[in-house]
């Protein structure tokens, strides 16, 4: 298993944008992204300086993205 990178919420939103997600809305410190094509999968990203490992792993699992794919677009 590949080690998770330390990533901020802003960097994760940028990386997911390169993988097909677009900004939907923001409520407080949480940014909601939506996949451009069907199925319109939604992800909630906390806009923190550093996203915890468990939260990052959960986001990647819901998005169906491998850690290696994330590291390529960061």
mmCIF file of the N, C-alpha and C atoms, coordinates in Angstrom:
data_MODEL
# 
_entry.id   MODEL 
# 
loop_
_atom_site.group_PDB 
_atom_site.id 
_atom_site.type_symbol 
_atom_site.label_atom_id 
_atom_site.label_alt_id 
_atom_site.label_comp_id 
_atom_site.label_asym_id 
_atom_site.label_entity_id 
_atom_site.label_seq_id 
_atom_site.pdbx_PDB_ins_code 
_atom_site.Cartn_x 
_atom_site.Cartn_y 
_atom_site.Cartn_z 
_atom_site.occupancy 
_atom_site.B_iso_or_equiv 
_atom_site.pdbx_formal_charge 
_atom_site.auth_seq_id 
_atom_site.auth_comp_id 
_atom_site.auth_asym_id 
_atom_site.auth_atom_id 
_atom_site.pdbx_PDB_model_num 
ATOM 1   N N  . UNK A 1 1  ? 0.840   -1.174 0.000   1.00 0.00 ? 1  UNK A N  1 
ATOM 2   C CA . UNK A 1 1  ? 0.000   0.000  0.000   1.00 0.00 ? 1  UNK A CA 1 
ATOM 3   C C  . UNK A 1 1  ? 0.889   1.243  0.000   1.00 0.00 ? 1  UNK A C  1 
ATOM 4   N N  . UNK A 1 2  ? 0.556   2.192  -0.835  1.00 0.00 ? 2  UNK A N  1 
ATOM 5   C CA . UNK A 1 2  ? 1.333   3.409  -0.957  1.00 0.00 ? 2  UNK A CA 1 
ATOM 6   C C  . UNK A 1 2  ? 1.006   4.364  0.180   1.00 0.00 ? 2  UNK A C  1 
ATOM 7   N N  . UNK A 1 3  ? 2.013   5.053  0.643   1.00 0.00 ? 3  UNK A N  1 
ATOM 8   C CA . UNK A 1 3  ? 1.846   6.006  1.732   1.00 0.00 ? 3  UNK A CA 1 
ATOM 9   C C  . UNK A 1 3  ? 1.038   7.207  1.252   1.00 0.00 ? 3  UNK A C  1 
ATOM 10  N N  . UNK A 1 4  ? 0.100   7.661  2.081   1.00 0.00 ? 4  UNK A N  1 
ATOM 11  C CA . UNK A 1 4  ? -0.727  8.817  1.732   1.00 0.00 ? 4  UNK A CA 1 
ATOM 12  C C  . UNK A 1 4  ? 0.082   10.101 1.806   1.00 0.00 ? 4  UNK A C  1 
ATOM 13  N N  . UNK A 1 5  ? -0.101  11.004 0.856   1.00 0.00 ? 5  UNK A N  1 
ATOM 14  C CA . UNK A 1 5  ? 0.595   12.284 0.927   1.00 0.00 ? 5  UNK A CA 1 
ATOM 15  C C  . UNK A 1 5  ? -0.088  13.219 1.917   1.00 0.00 ? 5  UNK A C  1 
ATOM 16  N N  . UNK A 1 6  ? 0.665   14.171 2.434   1.00 0.00 ? 6  UNK A N  1 
ATOM 17  C CA . UNK A 1 6  ? 0.088   15.217 3.271   1.00 0.00 ? 6  UNK A CA 1 
ATOM 18  C C  . UNK A 1 6  ? -0.420  16.284 2.318   1.00 0.00 ? 6  UNK A C  1 
ATOM 19  N N  . UNK A 1 7  ? -1.722  16.561 2.382   1.00 0.00 ? 7  UNK A N  1 
ATOM 20  C CA . UNK A 1 7  ? -2.326  17.456 1.408   1.00 0.00 ? 7  UNK A CA 1 
ATOM 21  C C  . UNK A 1 7  ? -3.323  18.374 2.108   1.00 0.00 ? 7  UNK A C  1 
ATOM 22  N N  . UNK A 1 8  ? -3.411  19.606 1.629   1.00 0.00 ? 8  UNK A N  1 
ATOM 23  C CA . UNK A 1 8  ? -4.392  20.555 2.164   1.00 0.00 ? 8  UNK A CA 1 
ATOM 24  C C  . UNK A 1 8  ? -5.698  20.405 1.402   1.00 0.00 ? 8  UNK A C  1 
ATOM 25  N N  . UNK A 1 9  ? -6.754  20.993 1.946   1.00 0.00 ? 9  UNK A N  1 
ATOM 26  C CA . UNK A 1 9  ? -8.048  20.934 1.281   1.00 0.00 ? 9  UNK A CA 1 
ATOM 27  C C  . UNK A 1 9  ? -8.025  21.611 -0.075  1.00 0.00 ? 9  UNK A C  1 
ATOM 28  N N  . UNK A 1 10 ? -7.353  22.736 -0.157  1.00 0.00 ? 10 UNK A N  1 
ATOM 29  C CA . UNK A 1 10 ? -7.268  23.477 -1.415  1.00 0.00 ? 10 UNK A CA 1 
ATOM 30  C C  . UNK A 1 10 ? -6.524  22.677 -2.486  1.00 0.00 ? 10 UNK A C  1 
ATOM 31  N N  . UNK A 1 11 ? -5.425  22.027 -2.093  1.00 0.00 ? 11 UNK A N  1 
ATOM 32  C CA . UNK A 1 11 ? -4.665  21.205 -3.038  1.00 0.00 ? 11 UNK A CA 1 
ATOM 33  C C  . UNK A 1 11 ? -5.470  19.995 -3.497  1.00 0.00 ? 11 UNK A C  1 
ATOM 34  N N  . UNK A 1 12 ? -6.243  19.406 -2.583  1.00 0.00 ? 12 UNK A N  1 
ATOM 35  C CA . UNK A 1 12 ? -7.060  18.244 -2.943  1.00 0.00 ? 12 UNK A CA 1 
ATOM 36  C C  . UNK A 1 12 ? -8.171  18.636 -3.914  1.00 0.00 ? 12 UNK A C  1 
ATOM 37  N N  . UNK A 1 13 ? -8.784  19.795 -3.701  1.00 0.00 ? 13 UNK A N  1 
ATOM 38  C CA . UNK A 1 13 ? -9.818  20.283 -4.620  1.00 0.00 ? 13 UNK A CA 1 
ATOM 39  C C  . UNK A 1 13 ? -9.214  20.488 -6.008  1.00 0.00 ? 13 UNK A C  1 
ATOM 40  N N  . UNK A 1 14 ? -8.017  21.051 -6.063  1.00 0.00 ? 14 UNK A N  1 
ATOM 41  C CA . UNK A 1 14 ? -7.343  21.269 -7.352  1.00 0.00 ? 14 UNK A CA 1 
ATOM 42  C C  . UNK A 1 14 ? -7.055  19.945 -8.049  1.00 0.00 ? 14 UNK A C  1 
ATOM 43  N N  . UNK A 1 15 ? -6.537  18.965 -7.290  1.00 0.00 ? 15 UNK A N  1 
ATOM 44  C CA . UNK A 1 15 ? -6.197  17.659 -7.866  1.00 0.00 ? 15 UNK A CA 1 
ATOM 45  C C  . UNK A 1 15 ? -7.448  16.938 -8.359  1.00 0.00 ? 15 UNK A C  1 
ATOM 46  N N  . UNK A 1 16 ? -8.517  16.971 -7.577  1.00 0.00 ? 16 UNK A N  1 
ATOM 47  C CA . UNK A 1 16 ? -9.756  16.315 -7.997  1.00 0.00 ? 16 UNK A CA 1 
ATOM 48  C C  . UNK A 1 16 ? -10.377 17.023 -9.198  1.00 0.00 ? 16 UNK A C  1 
ATOM 49  N N  . UNK A 1 17 ? -10.150 18.306 -9.311  1.00 0.00 ? 17 UNK A N  1 
ATOM 50  C CA . UNK A 1 17 ? -10.612 19.048 -10.490 1.00 0.00 ? 17 UNK A CA 1 
ATOM 51  C C  . UNK A 1 17 ? -9.938  18.542 -11.753 1.00 0.00 ? 17 UNK A C  1 
ATOM 52  N N  . UNK A 1 18 ? -8.683  18.169 -11.647 1.00 0.00 ? 18 UNK A N  1 
ATOM 53  C CA . UNK A 1 18 ? -7.965  17.614 -12.799 1.00 0.00 ? 18 UNK A CA 1 
ATOM 54  C C  . UNK A 1 18 ? -8.450  16.213 -13.152 1.00 0.00 ? 18 UNK A C  1 
ATOM 55  N N  . UNK A 1 19 ? -9.118  15.550 -12.204 1.00 0.00 ? 19 UNK A N  1 
ATOM 56  C CA . UNK A 1 19 ? -9.610  14.196 -12.424 1.00 0.00 ? 19 UNK A CA 1 
ATOM 57  C C  . UNK A 1 19 ? -11.095 14.161 -12.790 1.00 0.00 ? 19 UNK A C  1 
ATOM 58  N N  . UNK A 1 20 ? -11.701 15.327 -13.040 1.00 0.00 ? 20 UNK A N  1 
ATOM 59  C CA . UNK A 1 20 ? -13.072 15.343 -13.527 1.00 0.00 ? 20 UNK A CA 1 
ATOM 60  C C  . UNK A 1 20 ? -14.111 15.892 -12.568 1.00 0.00 ? 20 UNK A C  1 
ATOM 61  N N  . UNK A 1 21 ? -13.715 16.344 -11.395 1.00 0.00 ? 21 UNK A N  1 
ATOM 62  C CA . UNK A 1 21 ? -14.665 16.919 -10.447 1.00 0.00 ? 21 UNK A CA 1 
ATOM 63  C C  . UNK A 1 21 ? -14.694 18.430 -10.603 1.00 0.00 ? 21 UNK A C  1 
ATOM 64  N N  . UNK A 1 22 ? -15.872 19.027 -10.369 1.00 0.00 ? 22 UNK A N  1 
ATOM 65  C CA . UNK A 1 22 ? -15.992 20.480 -10.449 1.00 0.00 ? 22 UNK A CA 1 
ATOM 66  C C  . UNK A 1 22 ? -16.660 21.007 -9.186  1.00 0.00 ? 22 UNK A C  1 
ATOM 67  N N  . UNK A 1 23 ? -16.387 22.264 -8.886  1.00 0.00 ? 23 UNK A N  1 
ATOM 68  C CA . UNK A 1 23 ? -16.937 22.924 -7.701  1.00 0.00 ? 23 UNK A CA 1 
ATOM 69  C C  . UNK A 1 23 ? -18.454 22.992 -7.817  1.00 0.00 ? 23 UNK A C  1 
ATOM 70  N N  . UNK A 1 24 ? -19.154 22.574 -6.777  1.00 0.00 ? 24 UNK A N  1 
ATOM 71  C CA . UNK A 1 24 ? -20.611 22.668 -6.751  1.00 0.00 ? 24 UNK A CA 1 
ATOM 72  C C  . UNK A 1 24 ? -21.034 23.806 -5.829  1.00 0.00 ? 24 UNK A C  1 
ATOM 73  N N  . UNK A 1 25 ? -20.644 23.721 -4.553  1.00 0.00 ? 25 UNK A N  1 
ATOM 74  C CA . UNK A 1 25 ? -20.918 24.803 -3.622  1.00 0.00 ? 25 UNK A CA 1 
ATOM 75  C C  . UNK A 1 25 ? -20.042 24.642 -2.375  1.00 0.00 ? 25 UNK A C  1 
ATOM 76  N N  . UNK A 1 26 ? -20.092 25.660 -1.527  1.00 0.00 ? 26 UNK A N  1 
ATOM 77  C CA . UNK A 1 26 ? -19.333 25.629 -0.286  1.00 0.00 ? 26 UNK A CA 1 
ATOM 78  C C  . UNK A 1 26 ? -20.231 26.081 0.843   1.00 0.00 ? 26 UNK A C  1 
ATOM 79  N N  . UNK A 1 27 ? -20.154 25.379 1.960   1.00 0.00 ? 27 UNK A N  1 
ATOM 80  C CA . UNK A 1 27 ? -20.910 25.759 3.141   1.00 0.00 ? 27 UNK A CA 1 
ATOM 81  C C  . UNK A 1 27 ? -19.937 25.760 4.313   1.00 0.00 ? 27 UNK A C  1 
ATOM 82  N N  . UNK A 1 28 ? -19.605 26.930 4.779   1.00 0.00 ? 28 UNK A N  1 
ATOM 83  C CA . UNK A 1 28 ? -18.627 27.048 5.854   1.00 0.00 ? 28 UNK A CA 1 
ATOM 84  C C  . UNK A 1 28 ? -17.248 26.664 5.356   1.00 0.00 ? 28 UNK A C  1 
ATOM 85  N N  . UNK A 1 29 ? -16.619 25.724 6.043   1.00 0.00 ? 29 UNK A N  1 
ATOM 86  C CA . UNK A 1 29 ? -15.272 25.318 5.648   1.00 0.00 ? 29 UNK A CA 1 
ATOM 87  C C  . UNK A 1 29 ? -15.276 24.027 4.837   1.00 0.00 ? 29 UNK A C  1 
ATOM 88  N N  . UNK A 1 30 ? -16.433 23.624 4.325   1.00 0.00 ? 30 UNK A N  1 
ATOM 89  C CA . UNK A 1 30 ? -16.520 22.399 3.544   1.00 0.00 ? 30 UNK A CA 1 
ATOM 90  C C  . UNK A 1 30 ? -16.903 22.704 2.101   1.00 0.00 ? 30 UNK A C  1 
ATOM 91  N N  . UNK A 1 31 ? -16.099 22.186 1.181   1.00 0.00 ? 31 UNK A N  1 
ATOM 92  C CA . UNK A 1 31 ? -16.310 22.401 -0.250  1.00 0.00 ? 31 UNK A CA 1 
ATOM 93  C C  . UNK A 1 31 ? -16.928 21.126 -0.820  1.00 0.00 ? 31 UNK A C  1 
ATOM 94  N N  . UNK A 1 32 ? -17.998 21.299 -1.592  1.00 0.00 ? 32 UNK A N  1 
ATOM 95  C CA . UNK A 1 32 ? -18.668 20.155 -2.203  1.00 0.00 ? 32 UNK A CA 1 
ATOM 96  C C  . UNK A 1 32 ? -18.316 20.146 -3.688  1.00 0.00 ? 32 UNK A C  1 
ATOM 97  N N  . UNK A 1 33 ? -17.767 19.022 -4.133  1.00 0.00 ? 33 UNK A N  1 
ATOM 98  C CA . UNK A 1 33 ? -17.409 18.827 -5.531  1.00 0.00 ? 33 UNK A CA 1 
ATOM 99  C C  . UNK A 1 33 ? -18.383 17.840 -6.156  1.00 0.00 ? 33 UNK A C  1 
ATOM 100 N N  . UNK A 1 34 ? -18.593 17.976 -7.450  1.00 0.00 ? 34 UNK A N  1 
ATOM 101 C CA . UNK A 1 34 ? -19.512 17.108 -8.180  1.00 0.00 ? 34 UNK A CA 1 
ATOM 102 C C  . UNK A 1 34 ? -18.812 16.609 -9.433  1.00 0.00 ? 34 UNK A C  1 
ATOM 103 N N  . UNK A 1 35 ? -18.979 15.312 -9.736  1.00 0.00 ? 35 UNK A N  1 
ATOM 104 C CA . UNK A 1 35 ? -18.375 14.748 -10.936 1.00 0.00 ? 35 UNK A CA 1 
ATOM 105 C C  . UNK A 1 35 ? -19.091 15.292 -12.164 1.00 0.00 ? 35 UNK A C  1 
ATOM 106 N N  . UNK A 1 36 ? -18.356 15.594 -13.229 1.00 0.00 ? 36 UNK A N  1 
ATOM 107 C CA . UNK A 1 36 ? -18.915 16.239 -14.417 1.00 0.00 ? 36 UNK A CA 1 
ATOM 108 C C  . UNK A 1 36 ? -19.896 15.372 -15.186 1.00 0.00 ? 36 UNK A C  1 
ATOM 109 N N  . UNK A 1 37 ? -19.693 14.053 -15.175 1.00 0.00 ? 37 UNK A N  1 
ATOM 110 C CA . UNK A 1 37 ? -20.520 13.137 -15.958 1.00 0.00 ? 37 UNK A CA 1 
ATOM 111 C C  . UNK A 1 37 ? -21.266 12.191 -15.023 1.00 0.00 ? 37 UNK A C  1 
ATOM 112 N N  . UNK A 1 38 ? -22.229 11.480 -15.595 1.00 0.00 ? 38 UNK A N  1 
ATOM 113 C CA . UNK A 1 38 ? -22.979 10.514 -14.783 1.00 0.00 ? 38 UNK A CA 1 
ATOM 114 C C  . UNK A 1 38 ? -22.069 9.394  -14.338 1.00 0.00 ? 38 UNK A C  1 
ATOM 115 N N  . UNK A 1 39 ? -22.167 8.865  -13.173 1.00 0.00 ? 39 UNK A N  1 
ATOM 116 C CA . UNK A 1 39 ? -23.056 9.299  -12.103 1.00 0.00 ? 39 UNK A CA 1 
ATOM 117 C C  . UNK A 1 39 ? -22.484 10.550 -11.442 1.00 0.00 ? 39 UNK A C  1 
ATOM 118 N N  . UNK A 1 40 ? -23.352 11.484 -11.107 1.00 0.00 ? 40 UNK A N  1 
ATOM 119 C CA . UNK A 1 40 ? -22.925 12.759 -10.543 1.00 0.00 ? 40 UNK A CA 1 
ATOM 120 C C  . UNK A 1 40 ? -22.553 12.571 -9.080  1.00 0.00 ? 40 UNK A C  1 
ATOM 121 N N  . UNK A 1 41 ? -21.422 11.936 -8.850  1.00 0.00 ? 41 UNK A N  1 
ATOM 122 C CA . UNK A 1 41 ? -20.925 11.644 -7.515  1.00 0.00 ? 41 UNK A CA 1 
ATOM 123 C C  . UNK A 1 41 ? -20.523 12.941 -6.827  1.00 0.00 ? 41 UNK A C  1 
ATOM 124 N N  . UNK A 1 42 ? -20.901 13.108 -5.571  1.00 0.00 ? 42 UNK A N  1 
ATOM 125 C CA . UNK A 1 42 ? -20.533 14.302 -4.808  1.00 0.00 ? 42 UNK A CA 1 
ATOM 126 C C  . UNK A 1 42 ? -19.538 13.938 -3.722  1.00 0.00 ? 42 UNK A C  1 
ATOM 127 N N  . UNK A 1 43 ? -18.567 14.821 -3.542  1.00 0.00 ? 43 UNK A N  1 
ATOM 128 C CA . UNK A 1 43 ? -17.557 14.654 -2.497  1.00 0.00 ? 43 UNK A CA 1 
ATOM 129 C C  . UNK A 1 43 ? -17.524 15.910 -1.648  1.00 0.00 ? 43 UNK A C  1 
ATOM 130 N N  . UNK A 1 44 ? -17.413 15.747 -0.345  1.00 0.00 ? 44 UNK A N  1 
ATOM 131 C CA . UNK A 1 44 ? -17.282 16.881 0.563   1.00 0.00 ? 44 UNK A CA 1 
ATOM 132 C C  . UNK A 1 44 ? -15.842 16.926 1.044   1.00 0.00 ? 44 UNK A C  1 
ATOM 133 N N  . UNK A 1 45 ? -15.189 18.054 0.782   1.00 0.00 ? 45 UNK A N  1 
ATOM 134 C CA . UNK A 1 45 ? -13.778 18.224 1.124   1.00 0.00 ? 45 UNK A CA 1 
ATOM 135 C C  . UNK A 1 45 ? -13.654 19.285 2.217   1.00 0.00 ? 45 UNK A C  1 
ATOM 136 N N  . UNK A 1 46 ? -13.064 18.958 3.372   1.00 0.00 ? 46 UNK A N  1 
ATOM 137 C CA . UNK A 1 46 ? -12.842 19.989 4.389   1.00 0.00 ? 46 UNK A CA 1 
ATOM 138 C C  . UNK A 1 46 ? -11.709 20.916 3.936   1.00 0.00 ? 46 UNK A C  1 
ATOM 139 N N  . UNK A 1 47 ? -11.950 22.199 4.008   1.00 0.00 ? 47 UNK A N  1 
ATOM 140 C CA . UNK A 1 47 ? -10.953 23.182 3.574   1.00 0.00 ? 47 UNK A CA 1 
ATOM 141 C C  . UNK A 1 47 ? -10.015 23.491 4.750   1.00 0.00 ? 47 UNK A C  1 
ATOM 142 N N  . UNK A 1 48 ? -9.190  22.509 5.096   1.00 0.00 ? 48 UNK A N  1 
ATOM 143 C CA . UNK A 1 48 ? -8.235  22.653 6.198   1.00 0.00 ? 48 UNK A CA 1 
ATOM 144 C C  . UNK A 1 48 ? -6.821  22.696 5.654   1.00 0.00 ? 48 UNK A C  1 
ATOM 145 N N  . UNK A 1 49 ? -5.891  23.133 6.499   1.00 0.00 ? 49 UNK A N  1 
ATOM 146 C CA . UNK A 1 49 ? -4.489  23.187 6.079   1.00 0.00 ? 49 UNK A CA 1 
ATOM 147 C C  . UNK A 1 49 ? -3.934  21.794 5.819   1.00 0.00 ? 49 UNK A C  1 
ATOM 148 N N  . UNK A 1 50 ? -4.386  20.841 6.603   1.00 0.00 ? 50 UNK A N  1 
ATOM 149 C CA . UNK A 1 50 ? -3.938  19.459 6.422   1.00 0.00 ? 50 UNK A CA 1 
ATOM 150 C C  . UNK A 1 50 ? -5.131  18.533 6.663   1.00 0.00 ? 50 UNK A C  1 
ATOM 151 N N  . UNK A 1 51 ? -5.427  17.701 5.680   1.00 0.00 ? 51 UNK A N  1 
ATOM 152 C CA . UNK A 1 51 ? -6.531  16.757 5.811   1.00 0.00 ? 51 UNK A CA 1 
ATOM 153 C C  . UNK A 1 51 ? -6.002  15.503 6.490   1.00 0.00 ? 51 UNK A C  1 
ATOM 154 N N  . UNK A 1 52 ? -6.734  15.022 7.493   1.00 0.00 ? 52 UNK A N  1 
ATOM 155 C CA . UNK A 1 52 ? -6.280  13.838 8.222   1.00 0.00 ? 52 UNK A CA 1 
ATOM 156 C C  . UNK A 1 52 ? -6.263  12.623 7.303   1.00 0.00 ? 52 UNK A C  1 
ATOM 157 N N  . UNK A 1 53 ? -5.438  11.657 7.670   1.00 0.00 ? 53 UNK A N  1 
ATOM 158 C CA . UNK A 1 53 ? -5.233  10.477 6.815   1.00 0.00 ? 53 UNK A CA 1 
ATOM 159 C C  . UNK A 1 53 ? -6.513  9.680  6.612   1.00 0.00 ? 53 UNK A C  1 
ATOM 160 N N  . UNK A 1 54 ? -7.295  9.502  7.667   1.00 0.00 ? 54 UNK A N  1 
ATOM 161 C CA . UNK A 1 54 ? -8.531  8.746  7.560   1.00 0.00 ? 54 UNK A CA 1 
ATOM 162 C C  . UNK A 1 54 ? -9.542  9.431  6.654   1.00 0.00 ? 54 UNK A C  1 
ATOM 163 N N  . UNK A 1 55 ? -9.636  10.747 6.772   1.00 0.00 ? 55 UNK A N  1 
ATOM 164 C CA . UNK A 1 55 ? -10.546 11.516 5.927   1.00 0.00 ? 55 UNK A CA 1 
ATOM 165 C C  . UNK A 1 55 ? -10.105 11.458 4.476   1.00 0.00 ? 55 UNK A C  1 
ATOM 166 N N  . UNK A 1 56 ? -8.818  11.599 4.233   1.00 0.00 ? 56 UNK A N  1 
ATOM 167 C CA . UNK A 1 56 ? -8.300  11.543 2.867   1.00 0.00 ? 56 UNK A CA 1 
ATOM 168 C C  . UNK A 1 56 ? -8.537  10.167 2.250   1.00 0.00 ? 56 UNK A C  1 
ATOM 169 N N  . UNK A 1 57 ? -8.292  9.118  3.020   1.00 0.00 ? 57 UNK A N  1 
ATOM 170 C CA . UNK A 1 57 ? -8.510  7.766  2.516   1.00 0.00 ? 57 UNK A CA 1 
ATOM 171 C C  . UNK A 1 57 ? -9.990  7.543  2.188   1.00 0.00 ? 57 UNK A C  1 
ATOM 172 N N  . UNK A 1 58 ? -10.872 8.069  3.016   1.00 0.00 ? 58 UNK A N  1 
ATOM 173 C CA . UNK A 1 58 ? -12.305 7.939  2.784   1.00 0.00 ? 58 UNK A CA 1 
ATOM 174 C C  . UNK A 1 58 ? -12.741 8.692  1.523   1.00 0.00 ? 58 UNK A C  1 
ATOM 175 N N  . UNK A 1 59 ? -12.211 9.882  1.311   1.00 0.00 ? 59 UNK A N  1 
ATOM 176 C CA . UNK A 1 59 ? -12.529 10.670 0.124   1.00 0.00 ? 59 UNK A CA 1 
ATOM 177 C C  . UNK A 1 59 ? -12.065 9.940  -1.134  1.00 0.00 ? 59 UNK A C  1 
ATOM 178 N N  . UNK A 1 60 ? -10.858 9.411  -1.100  1.00 0.00 ? 60 UNK A N  1 
ATOM 179 C CA . UNK A 1 60 ? -10.323 8.691  -2.257  1.00 0.00 ? 60 UNK A CA 1 
ATOM 180 C C  . UNK A 1 60 ? -11.131 7.429  -2.543  1.00 0.00 ? 60 UNK A C  1 
ATOM 181 N N  . UNK A 1 61 ? -11.566 6.744  -1.498  1.00 0.00 ? 61 UNK A N  1 
ATOM 182 C CA . UNK A 1 61 ? -12.364 5.530  -1.672  1.00 0.00 ? 61 UNK A CA 1 
ATOM 183 C C  . UNK A 1 61 ? -13.708 5.865  -2.313  1.00 0.00 ? 61 UNK A C  1 
ATOM 184 N N  . UNK A 1 62 ? -14.359 6.936  -1.854  1.00 0.00 ? 62 UNK A N  1 
ATOM 185 C CA . UNK A 1 62 ? -15.647 7.339  -2.433  1.00 0.00 ? 62 UNK A CA 1 
ATOM 186 C C  . UNK A 1 62 ? -15.499 7.783  -3.872  1.00 0.00 ? 62 UNK A C  1 
ATOM 187 N N  . UNK A 1 63 ? -14.352 8.390  -4.196  1.00 0.00 ? 63 UNK A N  1 
ATOM 188 C CA . UNK A 1 63 ? -14.120 8.872  -5.558  1.00 0.00 ? 63 UNK A CA 1 
ATOM 189 C C  . UNK A 1 63 ? -13.653 7.749  -6.482  1.00 0.00 ? 63 UNK A C  1 
ATOM 190 N N  . UNK A 1 64 ? -13.204 6.637  -5.906  1.00 0.00 ? 64 UNK A N  1 
ATOM 191 C CA . UNK A 1 64 ? -12.689 5.533  -6.720  1.00 0.00 ? 64 UNK A CA 1 
ATOM 192 C C  . UNK A 1 64 ? -11.325 5.841  -7.306  1.00 0.00 ? 64 UNK A C  1 
ATOM 193 N N  . UNK A 1 65 ? -10.524 6.573  -6.557  1.00 0.00 ? 65 UNK A N  1 
ATOM 194 C CA . UNK A 1 65 ? -9.199  7.002  -7.014  1.00 0.00 ? 65 UNK A CA 1 
ATOM 195 C C  . UNK A 1 65 ? -8.130  6.319  -6.159  1.00 0.00 ? 65 UNK A C  1 
ATOM 196 N N  . UNK A 1 66 ? -7.097  5.830  -6.812  1.00 0.00 ? 66 UNK A N  1 
ATOM 197 C CA . UNK A 1 66 ? -5.972  5.236  -6.098  1.00 0.00 ? 66 UNK A CA 1 
ATOM 198 C C  . UNK A 1 66 ? -5.021  6.325  -5.619  1.00 0.00 ? 66 UNK A C  1 
ATOM 199 N N  . UNK A 1 67 ? -4.245  6.001  -4.598  1.00 0.00 ? 67 UNK A N  1 
ATOM 200 C CA . UNK A 1 67 ? -3.281  6.957  -4.050  1.00 0.00 ? 67 UNK A CA 1 
ATOM 201 C C  . UNK A 1 67 ? -2.264  7.357  -5.125  1.00 0.00 ? 67 UNK A C  1 
ATOM 202 N N  . UNK A 1 68 ? -1.870  6.403  -5.961  1.00 0.00 ? 68 UNK A N  1 
ATOM 203 C CA . UNK A 1 68 ? -0.897  6.686  -7.022  1.00 0.00 ? 68 UNK A CA 1 
ATOM 204 C C  . UNK A 1 68 ? -1.452  7.705  -8.016  1.00 0.00 ? 68 UNK A C  1 
ATOM 205 N N  . UNK A 1 69 ? -2.754  7.589  -8.343  1.00 0.00 ? 69 UNK A N  1 
ATOM 206 C CA . UNK A 1 69 ? -3.374  8.552  -9.256  1.00 0.00 ? 69 UNK A CA 1 
ATOM 207 C C  . UNK A 1 69 ? -3.372  9.944  -8.657  1.00 0.00 ? 69 UNK A C  1 
ATOM 208 N N  . UNK A 1 70 ? -3.667  10.036 -7.364  1.00 0.00 ? 70 UNK A N  1 
ATOM 209 C CA . UNK A 1 70 ? -3.667  11.338 -6.692  1.00 0.00 ? 70 UNK A CA 1 
ATOM 210 C C  . UNK A 1 70 ? -2.275  11.949 -6.723  1.00 0.00 ? 70 UNK A C  1 
ATOM 211 N N  . UNK A 1 71 ? -1.255  11.134 -6.448  1.00 0.00 ? 71 UNK A N  1 
ATOM 212 C CA . UNK A 1 71 ? 0.106   11.656 -6.422  1.00 0.00 ? 71 UNK A CA 1 
ATOM 213 C C  . UNK A 1 71 ? 0.550   12.151 -7.791  1.00 0.00 ? 71 UNK A C  1 
ATOM 214 N N  . UNK A 1 72 ? 0.047   11.546 -8.870  1.00 0.00 ? 72 UNK A N  1 
ATOM 215 C CA . UNK A 1 72 ? 0.412   11.988 -10.211 1.00 0.00 ? 72 UNK A CA 1 
ATOM 216 C C  . UNK A 1 72 ? -0.126  13.373 -10.519 1.00 0.00 ? 72 UNK A C  1 
ATOM 217 N N  . UNK A 1 73 ? -1.340  13.687 -10.050 1.00 0.00 ? 73 UNK A N  1 
ATOM 218 C CA . UNK A 1 73 ? -1.939  14.981 -10.387 1.00 0.00 ? 73 UNK A CA 1 
ATOM 219 C C  . UNK A 1 73 ? -1.594  16.080 -9.406  1.00 0.00 ? 73 UNK A C  1 
ATOM 220 N N  . UNK A 1 74 ? -0.981  15.726 -8.262  1.00 0.00 ? 74 UNK A N  1 
ATOM 221 C CA . UNK A 1 74 ? -0.606  16.765 -7.285  1.00 0.00 ? 74 UNK A CA 1 
ATOM 222 C C  . UNK A 1 74 ? 0.599   17.536 -7.716  1.00 0.00 ? 74 UNK A C  1 
# 
